Amino acid sequence: MKKSFIILVISFLSVLLSASNARPSDLAQLQQELAALRAQIADLKRSYEARIAQLETRIEDMAKTYTIEAAKPRVAAPAPIQSAGMGRYFQSFNPDVSVIGDFTYHTTDTKEEEFRNQFQMRQTELAFSASVDPYARGDFFFHVEQEGGEWHIGLCEGYLTLLTLPIDGLQAKAGKFKVEFGKANKYHLHNLPWVDFPNMVRNYLGGEGMSEPGVSASYLIPNPWDKYIELTGQVINNRNGMSFAGGEGTSLCYLGHLKIFHDINESSSLELGASLMAGPNDDGLGRFGTNMTTLEGVDLTYKWRPLQQGLYKSVTFQNELLFSQHDRPFLDDGADIIEPKAVNSWGGYSSLEYQFARRWSVFGRYDFSELPLSSSSRENAYSAGITFAQSEYCFWRLQFKHTDRNFDKDSNEIWLQCDFGLGPHRKHEY
């Protein structure tokens, strides 16, 4: 039909040209031919319009027939993988691989600091993530760090997440992971909003937070307010030497975490968290017939980011408190061990970050922390800095920190940090 239409158009143009050069005696014949061509073109137009209408009707009928609900019965449930051939099929998919570098320059007036006044590749993170099968996902994070002049590689996190459990809203994971205590503990170095972890995290949970092998289950709690309420329970190995057993401990720690997320409006949100963790320590018999440490924590995060296009402004106000009860034996005047008592201590931080331009933001943070084994030893720290986001894949940060201690010398520190990433992995979960 398209070919016929083209031929008619050419014929029509030919008649017009002939008419322009024709004698008056031939005009009547040419006018008749022109009228006949016009009639044929009109017939073709009506034919095309009819076909278009027919196709539109067929498309509407198909859209009504092949809806998602109508297609569900036709989709068979995935068959269990039984043959070795299917196993090799899934293994042929390469995981997402990323490399993230954390490069710093650190200067301080503390002479005992190992990397004082030096450039340092503080950490390199290798990330591997992929679907294991239709029901689970695997994630691995390795850290390459320098210790005592030598480079070491270690597993920061490596876990399997079960995505489709029989109960709606329930997920579980097994492996080594960052424990769900508070907010800052779950960060990796490259996605901290500051150069360093708050003093509270370092003193109670470890230099880069607490991550241990164990199992975890999280459940989205249905509620009449249609809010995001997540309850997480974890059982992990008890090898954290800051607050618990450490070393080659054979006991377990138990943790519960509740997170509530609330959208205040289109531009702002509020996240509230509560954490509880308990486990034995190495300091003698305590409150429950064994040596125990109990940690409680609360965290509150407010975020504001307007949706107005071209307005690059945001505010993040993040706060945490941690309370510790650590059983510890005491000696009487005769150097005999008496009934252990709980050392009650606490710590916290408050951080405010303000993005004032598309690539620029500033932040300030206040830290207060006692020590797990000594509530009389405490430190106050004040940090301020500025961040330039070169792109989604690279940022630069400058930070100053002053720390007052009542058990050691005060210190002043300056960091220059550059973080850059290769591959798809950038940020961790919100």
C-alpha positions as CSV (number, residue, x, y, z in Angstrom):
1,M,0.0,0.0,0.0
2,K,2.9,2.3,0.8
3,K,4.4,1.6,-2.7
4,S,1.0,2.5,-4.4
5,F,0.8,5.7,-2.5
6,I,4.3,6.7,-3.7
7,I,3.4,5.9,-7.3
8,L,0.3,8.0,-7.0
9,V,2.2,11.0,-5.6
10,I,4.7,10.8,-8.5
11,S,1.9,10.6,-11.0
12,F,0.2,13.5,-9.4
13,L,3.3,15.6,-9.6
14,S,3.8,14.5,-13.2
15,V,0.3,15.7,-14.1
16,L,0.9,19.0,-12.4
17,L,4.1,19.5,-14.4
18,S,2.4,18.5,-17.6
19,A,-0.4,20.9,-16.9
20,S,2.0,23.8,-16.5
21,N,3.4,23.1,-20.0
22,A,0.2,22.0,-21.7
23,R,-1.7,23.7,-24.5
24,P,-5.1,25.1,-23.8
25,S,-6.7,22.2,-25.9
26,D,-5.2,19.6,-23.6
27,L,-6.3,21.3,-20.3
28,A,-9.6,19.5,-20.1
29,Q,-8.1,16.1,-20.4
30,L,-5.4,16.9,-17.8
31,Q,-8.0,18.2,-15.4
32,Q,-9.9,14.9,-15.7
33,E,-6.7,12.9,-15.0
34,L,-5.9,15.2,-12.0
35,A,-9.4,14.6,-10.6
36,A,-9.0,10.9,-11.0
37,L,-5.7,10.9,-9.1
38,R,-7.2,13.0,-6.3
39,A,-9.9,10.5,-5.9
40,Q,-7.4,7.6,-5.7
41,I,-5.3,9.5,-3.1
42,A,-8.5,10.1,-1.0
43,D,-9.3,6.4,-1.1
44,L,-5.8,5.5,0.0
45,K,-6.1,8.1,2.9
46,R,-9.4,6.6,4.0
47,S,-7.8,3.1,3.8
48,Y,-4.8,4.1,6.0
49,E,-7.0,5.8,8.6
50,A,-9.1,2.6,8.8
51,R,-6.0,0.5,9.3
52,I,-4.7,2.8,12.0
53,A,-8.1,2.7,13.9
54,Q,-8.0,-1.1,13.6
55,L,-4.5,-1.3,15.1
56,E,-5.5,1.1,17.9
57,T,-8.4,-1.1,18.8
58,R,-6.2,-4.2,18.8
59,I,-3.7,-2.5,21.1
60,E,-6.5,-1.5,23.6
61,D,-7.9,-5.1,23.6
62,M,-4.4,-6.5,24.3
63,A,-3.8,-4.0,27.1
64,K,-7.1,-5.2,28.7
65,T,-6.2,-8.8,28.2
66,Y,-2.6,-8.8,29.3
67,T,-2.8,-7.0,32.6
68,I,-0.4,-7.9,35.5
69,E,-3.2,-9.6,37.4
70,A,-4.3,-11.6,34.3
71,A,-0.7,-12.6,33.7
72,K,0.0,-13.9,37.2
73,P,-1.7,-17.3,36.7
74,R,0.5,-17.8,33.6
75,V,3.7,-17.3,35.5
76,A,4.9,-20.5,37.0
77,A,6.8,-20.5,40.3
78,P,10.6,-20.9,39.8
79,A,11.5,-24.6,39.8
80,P,14.1,-25.7,42.4
81,I,17.6,-25.9,41.1
82,Q,18.4,-29.6,41.0
83,S,20.8,-30.2,38.2
84,A,24.5,-29.2,38.1
85,G,23.8,-27.5,34.8
86,M,21.5,-24.9,36.4
87,G,24.0,-24.4,39.2
88,R,26.7,-23.5,36.6
89,Y,24.1,-21.2,35.0
90,F,23.7,-19.1,38.1
91,Q,27.5,-19.1,38.8
92,S,28.1,-17.7,35.3
93,F,26.8,-14.3,36.5
94,N,29.7,-12.1,37.7
95,P,29.0,-10.1,40.9
96,D,29.2,-6.3,41.0
97,V,32.8,-5.4,41.9
98,S,33.8,-2.1,43.4
99,V,37.0,-0.6,44.8
100,I,36.9,2.4,47.2
101,G,40.0,4.2,48.3
102,D,40.2,6.3,51.5
103,F,43.3,8.6,51.3
104,T,44.2,11.0,54.2
105,Y,46.8,13.4,55.4
106,H,46.8,13.6,59.3
107,T,48.7,15.9,61.5
108,T,48.4,16.1,65.3
109,D,50.3,17.3,68.3
110,T,50.1,13.9,69.9
111,K,53.6,12.3,69.6
112,E,52.4,8.7,70.1
113,E,50.2,8.8,66.9
114,E,51.6,6.2,64.4
115,F,50.9,8.1,61.2
116,R,51.4,11.6,62.6
117,N,52.2,14.3,59.9
118,Q,52.1,11.7,57.0
119,F,50.1,10.9,54.0
120,Q,48.3,7.5,54.2
121,M,46.1,5.2,52.2
122,R,44.1,4.7,55.3
123,Q,41.8,2.0,53.9
124,T,40.9,0.4,50.6
125,E,37.5,-1.4,50.5
126,L,36.8,-4.2,48.0
127,A,33.1,-4.8,47.6
128,F,31.4,-7.8,45.9
129,S,27.6,-8.1,45.6
130,A,25.3,-10.3,43.6
131,S,22.1,-12.3,43.7
132,V,22.8,-15.9,44.8
133,D,19.5,-17.1,43.4
134,P,15.9,-15.8,43.2
135,Y,15.6,-16.0,46.9
136,A,18.9,-14.6,48.3
137,R,21.6,-12.0,47.9
138,G,25.3,-12.1,48.9
139,D,27.5,-9.2,49.9
140,F,31.2,-9.1,50.8
141,F,33.3,-6.2,51.9
142,F,37.1,-6.6,52.4
143,H,39.3,-3.9,53.9
144,V,43.0,-3.5,53.1
145,E,44.8,-1.5,55.8
146,Q,48.3,-0.8,56.9
147,E,49.3,-2.0,60.4
148,G,52.7,-1.7,61.9
149,G,54.2,-0.9,58.5
150,E,52.6,-4.0,56.8
151,W,49.5,-4.3,54.7
152,H,46.7,-6.6,55.8
153,I,43.4,-7.6,54.2
154,G,40.5,-8.6,56.4
155,L,36.8,-9.3,56.1
156,C,34.7,-6.4,57.3
157,E,31.4,-7.9,56.3
158,G,30.3,-11.0,54.4
159,Y,26.7,-12.2,54.7
160,L,23.8,-13.8,52.9
161,T,20.5,-12.1,52.9
162,L,17.3,-14.1,52.6
163,L,14.8,-11.9,50.7
164,T,11.7,-14.0,50.3
165,L,10.8,-15.6,53.6
166,P,7.2,-17.0,54.1
167,I,6.2,-14.1,56.3
168,D,5.6,-10.8,54.5
169,G,8.0,-8.1,55.7
170,L,10.5,-10.6,57.2
171,Q,14.1,-10.8,56.1
172,A,17.1,-12.6,57.6
173,K,20.8,-12.7,57.1
174,A,23.7,-14.9,58.2
175,G,27.4,-14.2,58.1
176,K,29.6,-11.4,59.4
177,F,28.0,-7.9,59.5
178,K,27.9,-4.5,61.2
179,V,25.7,-4.9,64.2
180,E,22.4,-2.9,64.3
181,F,23.4,-0.8,67.3
182,G,22.6,2.9,66.8
183,K,23.4,4.9,63.7
184,A,27.1,5.6,63.3
185,N,28.2,2.0,64.1
186,K,26.8,0.8,60.7
187,Y,28.9,3.2,58.7
188,H,32.0,2.3,56.7
189,L,34.8,4.8,56.6
190,H,34.0,6.0,53.1
191,N,30.4,6.9,53.8
192,L,30.9,8.7,57.2
193,P,29.7,12.3,57.2
194,W,33.0,13.1,59.1
195,V,36.6,11.9,58.7
196,D,36.5,9.8,61.9
197,F,34.1,7.9,64.1
198,P,32.6,9.6,67.1
199,N,34.5,9.0,70.4
200,M,31.6,7.1,71.8
201,V,31.7,4.5,69.0
202,R,35.5,4.0,69.3
203,N,35.5,3.7,73.1
204,Y,32.5,1.3,73.4
205,L,32.3,-0.6,70.1
206,G,35.7,-0.4,68.5
207,G,37.9,1.8,66.3
208,E,35.7,1.3,63.2
209,G,32.5,0.1,65.0
210,M,31.4,-3.4,65.9
211,S,31.0,-6.2,63.3
212,E,30.8,-9.9,64.2
213,P,29.7,-13.2,62.8
214,G,26.1,-14.1,63.7
215,V,22.5,-14.3,62.5
216,S,20.0,-11.5,62.1
217,A,16.3,-11.2,61.4
218,S,14.4,-8.0,60.7
219,Y,10.6,-7.5,60.4
220,L,8.6,-4.6,59.1
221,I,5.8,-4.2,61.6
222,P,2.3,-3.5,60.1
223,N,0.6,-0.6,61.8
224,P,-2.5,1.5,61.3
225,W,-0.5,4.7,60.8
226,D,1.3,3.3,57.7
227,K,4.7,4.1,59.1
228,Y,8.0,2.4,58.6
229,I,8.6,0.5,61.8
230,E,11.4,-2.1,61.7
231,L,12.3,-4.5,64.5
232,T,15.7,-6.3,64.3
233,G,17.0,-9.1,66.5
234,Q,20.6,-10.4,66.3
235,V,22.7,-13.1,67.9
236,I,26.5,-12.6,67.4
237,N,29.8,-13.9,68.6
238,N,31.1,-12.2,71.8
239,R,34.5,-11.1,70.8
240,N,34.4,-7.3,71.1
241,G,37.2,-6.4,73.5
242,M,36.0,-2.9,74.2
243,S,32.9,-3.7,76.2
244,F,32.5,-7.4,76.2
245,A,34.6,-10.6,76.3
246,G,37.1,-10.1,73.5
247,G,39.8,-12.5,72.5
248,E,38.7,-16.1,72.0
249,G,35.4,-15.8,73.9
250,T,33.0,-18.7,73.5
251,S,29.8,-16.9,74.6
252,L,27.3,-14.9,72.6
253,C,25.8,-11.4,72.6
254,Y,22.2,-10.6,72.0
255,L,20.9,-7.5,70.4
256,G,17.6,-5.8,69.6
257,H,17.0,-2.7,67.6
258,L,13.8,-0.7,66.8
259,K,13.7,1.9,64.0
260,I,10.8,4.2,63.2
261,F,10.9,6.4,60.1
262,H,8.5,9.3,59.7
263,D,8.0,11.6,56.8
264,I,7.2,15.0,58.3
265,N,6.4,16.5,54.9
266,E,7.8,16.3,51.3
267,S,11.1,18.0,52.3
268,S,11.9,16.6,55.8
269,S,12.0,13.3,57.7
270,L,12.7,12.0,61.1
271,E,14.3,8.7,62.1
272,L,14.2,7.4,65.7
273,G,16.1,4.3,66.9
274,A,16.5,2.4,70.1
275,S,19.1,-0.3,70.7
276,L,19.8,-2.9,73.5
277,M,22.7,-5.3,73.6
278,A,23.9,-7.7,76.3
279,G,26.5,-10.3,76.8
280,P,29.2,-11.6,79.2
281,N,32.5,-10.0,79.8
282,D,35.8,-11.2,81.4
283,D,35.6,-9.3,84.7
284,G,34.1,-11.8,87.2
285,L,30.7,-12.8,88.5
286,G,28.1,-10.1,88.2
287,R,24.4,-9.2,88.4
288,F,23.0,-12.3,86.7
289,G,25.4,-14.9,88.2
290,T,28.0,-14.2,85.5
291,N,30.0,-11.3,84.3
292,M,27.7,-9.1,82.2
293,T,27.8,-5.9,80.1
294,T,24.6,-4.2,79.0
295,L,24.5,-1.4,76.4
296,E,21.5,0.8,75.7
297,G,21.3,3.3,73.0
298,V,19.0,5.9,71.4
299,D,19.5,7.8,68.2
300,L,17.6,10.6,66.5
301,T,18.2,11.9,62.9
302,Y,16.4,14.8,61.2
303,K,16.9,15.4,57.5
304,W,15.7,18.3,55.4
305,R,16.1,18.5,51.6
306,P,13.7,20.6,49.6
307,L,12.4,19.2,46.3
308,Q,12.6,22.5,44.5
309,Q,14.6,22.0,41.3
310,G,18.0,23.8,41.3
311,L,17.9,24.5,45.0
312,Y,20.9,22.5,46.4
313,K,20.3,22.9,50.1
314,S,20.0,20.3,52.9
315,V,20.4,19.8,56.6
316,T,21.2,16.6,58.5
317,F,21.0,16.7,62.3
318,Q,22.2,13.4,63.8
319,N,22.4,12.5,67.5
320,E,23.1,9.4,69.6
321,L,23.4,8.5,73.3
322,L,24.8,5.2,74.7
323,F,24.6,3.9,78.3
324,S,26.7,1.1,79.6
325,Q,26.6,-1.1,82.7
326,H,29.7,-3.2,83.0
327,D,30.2,-5.7,85.8
328,R,33.7,-5.4,87.3
329,P,35.3,-7.0,90.4
330,F,36.6,-4.7,93.1
331,L,39.3,-5.4,95.7
332,D,39.1,-4.7,99.4
333,D,42.0,-3.5,101.5
334,G,43.3,-7.1,101.9
335,A,43.4,-7.4,98.1
336,D,40.6,-9.9,98.1
337,I,38.0,-9.8,95.4
338,I,34.6,-8.7,96.7
339,E,31.2,-8.8,95.0
340,P,31.5,-7.2,91.5
341,K,29.7,-3.9,90.9
342,A,28.4,-2.5,87.7
343,V,30.4,0.4,86.3
344,N,27.8,2.8,84.9
345,S,29.1,5.1,82.1
346,W,27.8,6.8,79.0
347,G,28.7,8.7,75.9
348,G,27.1,10.5,73.0
349,Y,27.5,12.9,70.1
350,S,25.5,15.6,68.2
351,S,26.3,16.4,64.6
352,L,24.9,19.1,62.3
353,E,25.7,19.1,58.5
354,Y,24.5,21.9,56.2
355,Q,24.8,21.7,52.4
356,F,24.9,25.3,51.1
357,A,25.7,24.7,47.4
358,R,25.5,21.9,44.9
359,R,29.0,20.5,45.8
360,W,29.8,22.1,49.1
361,S,28.7,21.3,52.7
362,V,30.0,22.2,56.2
363,F,29.6,20.2,59.5
364,G,30.2,20.5,63.2
365,R,30.2,17.7,65.8
366,Y,30.4,17.6,69.6
367,D,31.5,14.3,71.3
368,F,31.3,13.3,75.0
369,S,32.4,9.9,76.2
370,E,33.4,8.2,79.4
371,L,35.3,5.0,79.3
372,P,33.6,1.6,79.7
373,L,35.7,0.6,82.7
374,S,36.0,4.0,84.3
375,S,33.1,6.5,84.6
376,S,35.5,9.0,86.1
377,S,37.6,9.1,82.9
378,R,36.0,11.3,80.2
379,E,36.8,13.2,77.1
380,N,35.1,16.1,75.3
381,A,35.8,16.7,71.6
382,Y,34.8,19.5,69.1
383,S,35.1,18.9,65.4
384,A,34.4,21.2,62.4
385,G,35.0,20.6,58.7
386,I,34.0,21.3,55.1
387,T,33.3,18.8,52.3
388,F,33.6,19.3,48.5
389,A,31.8,16.6,46.4
390,Q,33.8,16.5,43.2
391,S,31.2,14.1,41.9
392,E,29.1,11.1,43.1
393,Y,32.3,9.1,42.9
394,C,34.8,11.3,44.7
395,F,34.8,13.8,47.5
396,W,37.4,15.9,49.4
397,R,37.1,16.8,53.1
398,L,39.0,19.0,55.6
399,Q,38.4,18.5,59.3
400,F,39.8,20.0,62.6
401,K,39.3,18.3,65.9
402,H,40.1,19.4,69.5
403,T,39.9,16.8,72.3
404,D,39.9,17.6,76.1
405,R,40.7,14.6,78.4
406,N,40.9,14.5,82.2
407,F,43.0,11.3,82.1
408,D,45.5,12.2,79.4
409,K,46.9,15.1,77.4
410,D,44.6,17.2,75.2
411,S,45.1,16.9,71.5
412,N,44.5,18.9,68.3
413,E,44.2,17.1,64.9
414,I,43.8,18.1,61.3
415,W,42.7,15.7,58.5
416,L,42.7,16.1,54.7
417,Q,40.7,13.3,53.2
418,C,40.0,12.1,49.6
419,D,37.6,9.3,49.0
420,F,37.1,7.9,45.5
421,G,35.3,4.8,44.1
422,L,35.4,2.5,41.1
423,G,32.4,0.4,40.2
424,P,28.7,0.5,41.1
425,H,29.1,0.4,44.9
426,R,28.9,3.9,46.5
427,K,26.6,4.2,49.5
428,H,25.4,1.7,52.0
429,E,21.8,1.3,53.1
430,Y,20.1,4.5,54.4
